[in-house]
Amino acid sequence: MKFVDEAIVKVRAGHGGRGAVGFRREKFVPFGGPDGGDGGDGGSVWLRAQQGINTLVDYRVERTFRAQNGQPGGGQDCTGRGGEDLYVPMPVGTVVINDDTNEVLGDLTAAGQTLLVAKGGKGGWGNQRFKSSTNRTPRQCGPGLPGETRSLRVELRLLADVGLLGLPNAGKSTLIRAVSAARPKVADYPFTTLHPQLGVVSVGHLKSFVMADIPGLIEGAAEGAGLGIRFLKHLQRTRLLLHLVDIAPPDPDQDPVAGARAIVKELKKFSPEHAKKPRWLVLNKIDLVEPAERKRRCAEIVRRLRFRGPVFQISGATGEGTKELCRAVMRELGG
């Protein structure tokens, strides 16, 4: 299924039904008075988080959702039937934004959670509501209020504990394949990952966390270059970032330190809040370098980056160092 993480939908609540104008007419009741009933309320539109939905692709096809209108009132004080509320299923992790004002209306973070996005119109009053001591035969009624109409931007932001950062081909997909059951595509060319991937990493009995792999970033991503900028919002919910650096790039002229600095720069441009998240340095592909050279390269990278946080040396291809990394992440997350 094609992954879509953003869509524009229109929601229209039902209109309230019109009130009725009626008068009681019964044998032996010559002055029955007004008995027109109220119109029914229009149905409202709700969004509801539902498990099992992992993409917003369906909302690229069906874009408009309407709730039922309220029915008009009747005689003998009969109130019109109210319109049924409409519940639109959404993936867990969906953020709902008013597309006209950019106001965040809500965040669906748990299965079953609901959010009112368009309130139905109230039914109009029947003429019996207008009777008074000076107006005993009112002939006016309320038309019913219109339901709300909104244009919504819905954005899916993955629920993950740990996010992976890095240049294309830094080994993010290989790492998530090595430590979880996720099977993202792995190949020897850049931008193999075209959409985010989630993997559940099990460290022990009842100890696990969710890892997110997003497409690789390149310099200029904050201005729209590459693919990763579209998916950086998926890191919003993460508690820890793992910054993967390839210590043995295929191009000898490629500087791993320059690439790492470019990633941090783009992260700050996109969101200073993202840049403040705890970030660990993960030096990958150590299996491609001899032990003595590996030690020298890793020390040089850390020194030039002036990195003061935790540093790990791993190989996603062979699994070396990945268990130690996952245990440390679990401890950091409080497990």
C-alpha positions in Angstrom: 0.0 0.0 0.0 1.3 3.5 -0.9 2.3 5.5 2.2 0.6 8.9 2.5 1.2 10.9 5.5 -0.8 14.1 4.7 -4.2 14.8 3.2 -6.7 17.6 2.9 -10.4 16.7 3.7 -13.5 18.7 3.9 -16.1 18.0 6.6 -19.7 19.3 6.6 -22.0 19.0 9.6 -25.7 18.6 9.1 -28.0 21.6 9.1 -30.7 21.9 11.7 -34.3 21.1 10.6 -36.8 23.8 10.2 -39.4 24.4 12.9 -43.1 23.8 12.2 -46.1 26.2 12.2 -49.1 24.3 13.4 -52.3 24.8 15.5 -54.1 22.3 17.6 -57.4 21.3 15.9 -59.6 18.9 17.9 -63.3 18.5 18.4 -64.5 20.4 21.4 -61.2 22.3 21.7 -61.9 25.5 19.8 -58.9 27.4 21.1 -56.2 24.8 21.1 -53.3 27.1 20.4 -50.0 26.6 18.6 -48.4 23.1 18.5 -45.7 23.3 15.9 -42.6 21.3 17.0 -38.9 22.1 16.8 -36.7 20.9 14.0 -34.1 18.2 14.7 -30.4 19.0 15.3 -28.0 18.3 12.5 -25.5 15.6 12.9 -21.9 16.4 13.8 -18.6 15.1 12.3 -16.1 13.4 14.5 -12.7 11.9 13.8 -11.9 8.7 15.6 -8.5 7.0 15.9 -8.6 3.4 14.8 -6.0 0.7 15.0 -5.1 -1.1 11.8 -5.0 2.1 9.6 -1.4 3.0 8.8 -1.8 5.5 6.0 -4.0 8.4 4.9 -4.0 7.2 1.3 -7.8 6.6 1.3 -8.3 10.3 2.0 -6.6 11.2 -1.3 -9.6 9.7 -3.0 -12.6 10.4 -0.7 -12.1 14.0 0.4 -15.6 15.2 1.6 -17.5 13.9 4.6 -21.1 15.0 5.3 -23.2 14.3 8.4 -27.0 14.0 8.1 -29.3 17.0 8.3 -32.0 17.3 11.0 -35.6 16.7 9.9 -38.2 19.5 10.1 -40.6 19.6 13.0 -44.3 18.6 12.8 -47.6 19.4 14.3 -48.8 18.2 17.7 -45.5 19.3 19.2 -43.6 16.7 17.2 -39.8 17.4 17.2 -38.0 16.5 14.0 -35.5 13.6 14.0 -31.9 14.6 14.6 -29.3 13.8 12.0 -26.9 11.0 12.9 -23.3 11.9 13.8 -20.6 10.8 11.3 -17.4 9.2 12.7 -14.5 9.2 10.2 -11.7 6.7 11.1 -8.1 8.0 11.2 -4.8 6.4 11.9 -3.5 6.6 15.5 -1.0 9.5 15.6 -3.0 11.8 13.3 -2.7 15.6 13.9 -5.7 17.6 12.8 -5.1 21.2 11.6 -7.6 23.8 10.3 -6.3 24.3 6.8 -7.6 27.9 6.7 -6.1 29.2 10.0 -3.3 26.6 10.6 -4.9 26.1 14.1 -4.2 22.7 15.6 -7.5 21.3 16.5 -6.3 18.1 18.2 -4.0 15.1 18.2 -5.3 11.5 18.0 -2.7 9.6 20.0 -4.7 6.6 21.3 -7.1 4.1 19.7 -10.7 5.0 20.2 -9.9 8.7 20.9 -12.4 11.0 19.2 -12.3 14.7 18.1 -15.2 16.9 17.2 -14.3 18.8 14.0 -17.7 20.1 12.8 -20.7 20.7 15.0 -24.2 20.2 13.7 -26.6 23.0 13.4 -29.3 23.4 16.0 -32.9 22.8 14.9 -35.2 25.7 14.5 -38.0 26.5 16.9 -41.6 25.6 16.2 -44.3 28.3 16.5 -45.4 26.9 20.0 -42.0 28.4 21.2 -43.2 31.9 20.2 -46.5 32.0 22.0 -47.0 34.6 24.7 -49.8 36.5 26.5 -49.8 39.1 23.7 -49.1 36.7 20.8 -51.4 33.7 21.2 -51.4 32.6 17.6 -47.8 33.0 16.4 -47.1 32.1 12.8 -43.4 32.3 12.8 -40.8 29.5 13.2 -37.1 29.1 13.2 -35.3 28.0 10.0 -32.7 25.9 11.7 -29.0 26.8 11.9 -26.4 25.6 9.3 -23.9 23.1 10.4 -20.2 23.9 10.5 -18.0 23.4 7.4 -14.3 23.1 7.6 -11.3 22.3 5.5 -8.9 20.1 7.5 -5.3 19.1 7.0 -4.6 15.8 8.6 -1.0 14.8 9.1 0.1 11.3 10.3 3.0 11.5 12.7 4.4 8.1 13.6 4.4 7.0 17.3 8.0 5.9 17.9 10.4 6.1 20.9 13.6 6.3 18.9 14.2 8.0 15.5 17.1 7.3 13.1 18.9 10.2 11.4 21.6 10.1 8.8 22.6 10.6 5.2 21.3 8.4 2.4 23.0 5.0 2.6 24.2 5.6 6.2 22.8 2.1 7.1 19.5 3.1 8.9 17.4 0.5 7.1 20.0 -2.2 7.7 20.1 -1.4 11.4 16.3 -1.5 11.8 16.3 -4.9 9.9 19.0 -6.2 12.2 17.3 -5.3 15.5 13.5 -5.7 14.6 11.1 -7.6 12.4 10.8 -4.6 10.0 11.9 -5.3 6.5 12.6 -2.0 4.7 14.3 -2.2 1.3 18.1 -2.2 1.4 20.2 -1.5 -1.7 23.6 0.0 -2.6 22.1 3.3 -4.0 20.9 6.4 -2.2 17.2 7.1 -1.2 16.4 3.4 -1.0 13.9 4.3 1.8 11.1 6.3 0.3 8.7 6.4 3.3 9.1 5.9 7.0 9.4 2.4 8.5 8.5 1.3 12.1 10.1 -1.6 13.9 9.5 -3.0 17.4 12.8 -3.7 19.1 12.6 -6.4 21.8 15.4 -6.2 24.4 14.0 -8.8 26.9 10.9 -10.0 28.6 8.3 -7.2 28.5 11.0 -4.8 27.4 10.7 -3.2 24.0 10.6 0.1 22.2 9.6 1.3 18.7 12.2 2.6 16.3 11.4 4.8 13.3 13.5 4.9 10.1 12.9 8.0 7.9 14.3 8.7 4.4 17.9 10.0 4.4 18.5 13.8 4.7 20.8 15.8 2.4 22.2 19.3 2.6 19.5 21.8 1.7 16.7 19.5 2.9 15.1 22.4 4.9 14.7 24.2 1.5 13.0 21.1 0.0 15.9 19.1 -1.4 15.7 15.4 -1.2 13.0 13.3 0.5 13.6 13.4 4.2 12.3 16.9 4.9 8.8 15.6 4.3 9.1 13.1 7.0 11.0 15.0 9.7 7.7 15.6 11.5 7.6 11.9 12.3 10.5 12.6 14.7 8.3 14.9 16.8 7.1 12.2 19.2 10.4 10.4 19.5 12.3 10.7 22.8 15.7 9.8 21.5 17.5 10.3 18.2 20.2 8.0 16.9 22.5 9.8 14.4 24.1 7.2 12.1 27.4 8.1 10.5 29.0 5.9 7.8 32.7 5.6 8.8 33.5 3.8 5.4 31.7 5.8 2.7 31.9 4.3 -0.8 33.2 7.6 -2.1 36.7 8.2 -0.7 36.3 12.0 -1.1 33.1 12.0 1.0 33.8 13.4 4.5 31.7 11.7 7.2 32.1 14.7 9.5 30.9 17.2 7.0 27.8 15.0 6.3 27.1 14.7 10.0 27.3 18.5 10.5 25.0 19.0 7.5 22.4 16.7 9.2 22.5 18.7 12.4 22.3 21.9 10.5 19.2 20.8 8.6 17.6 19.5 11.8 18.0 22.9 13.4 16.6 24.7 10.4 13.5 22.5 10.3 12.8 22.7 14.0 14.9 23.9 17.0 12.8 21.7 19.2 13.9 18.6 17.2 17.5 19.7 17.5 17.2 19.8 21.3 16.2 16.2 21.6 18.8 13.8 23.1 21.0 12.6 20.3 23.5 9.7 20.3 26.2 9.2 17.8 26.2 5.8 16.1 29.3 5.0 14.0 28.2 2.4 11.5 29.8 -0.1 9.1 32.8 -0.9 11.3 33.0 -4.3 9.7 34.4 -2.6 6.5 37.5 -1.3 8.3 40.4 -3.0 10.0 40.4 -2.7 13.9 43.3 -0.4 14.1 42.0 1.9 11.3 38.5 1.7 12.8 39.7 3.0 16.2 41.6 5.9 14.5 38.6 6.9 12.3 36.1 6.8 15.1 38.2 8.8 17.4 38.9 11.4 14.6 35.1 11.7 13.8 34.2 12.2 17.5 37.1 14.7 17.9 36.2 16.8 14.9 32.5 16.8 15.7 33.2 17.8 19.3 30.5 15.4 20.3 30.0 15.0 24.1 27.1 12.5 24.2 27.1 8.7 24.1 29.0 7.2 21.1 28.5 3.6 19.8 30.3 1.6 17.2 28.2 -0.9 15.3 27.8 -2.9 12.1 24.2 -3.2 11.0 25.2 -5.8 8.4 26.8 -8.2 10.9 25.0 -7.2 14.1 28.2 -6.3 15.9 27.5 -3.8 18.7 23.7 -3.6 18.0 22.7 -5.5 21.2 24.7 -3.2 23.4 23.2 -0.2 21.6 19.6 -1.5 22.1 20.2 -2.3 25.8 21.5 1.2 26.3 18.5 2.7 24.5 16.2 0.7 26.7 17.9 1.9 29.9 17.6 5.5 28.6 13.9 5.1 28.0 13.4 3.8 31.5 13.0 0.1 30.8 
